[in-house]
Every structure is written in C-alpha cells, then in structure tokens.
Amino acid sequence: MLVSISAIIFSTLIGIVILFQLALAAGMPWGSYAMGGKFPGKYPPAMRMACLFQVIILTLLASIVLSKSGLIFPGWYSFTKSAIWFVVIFSVTATILNFITRSVWERRIWAPVSLLLLITSITVAIGS
C-alpha cells in the first residue's frame, strides 16, 4: 500500500512539473523559476523546445514508477525493476541541482518537490 501511495504522490508531483514545463513551452514568463534562472521571463525558442523534450522524459519517469508499483502497464514490470533505479538517480540529480541553484525561487519551490520525488521513487524502488 505504501508503494502505491508513493507512486501516486510521485506521479502527481511529476504532473505538476509537466504542467509547469508545458507552460514554459507555451511562453509563460516563468524562466526565473527554472534552469537556475538563466532565462528570466519568457524562454527563447530553443529552451521552449527543450521543455517539450523534458515533458516526454518526465512522462516516461512517471510511467516507470506507476508500472513498478503495479498500477499500470503490468507487462513492463520486468523492465521497471531496473529502470526504477534510473528514476532514483534522476531524482537524486534533480534534488542536488535544485538545492544548489542560484535561483532563490527555484530552491524554494522545486527543491522540496524534487526531494519528495526522490523519497517516493526510493520507496517504490525498494518496496516492490
């Protein structure tokens, strides 16, 4: 049950990050809240495309977590037994980067989110 709850929390948080990335890609002026604040305001076209690529990656991460927890795609389970550790490593990296960023807003908003993503991905990795 803890694994399922963790997978749902992970996926909900990733969903929020995906919505944020889609908003950046659509031109919302929230650049100071991402990428260390390097692109304040509206992202340039190349970064907006990068946001769409990140959406694909984040969707894959959520799919891995949900599959590993047994909530979706039962046929993926053997793949996700090892792929979940990629999600954990991704979450470790995101957590470190969000805690050391120069962007105060990124630290305040995304560091706690990435820490929760890390905790829930570890819970799924070792719990099922």
Secondary structure, 3 states (H helix, E strand, C coil): CHHHHHHHHHHHHHHHHHHHHHHHHHCCCCHHHCHHHCCCCCCCHHHHHHHHHHHHHHHHHHHHHHHHCCCCCHHHHHHHHHHHHHHHHHHHHHHHHHHHCCCHHHHHHHHHHHHHHHHHHHHHHHHC
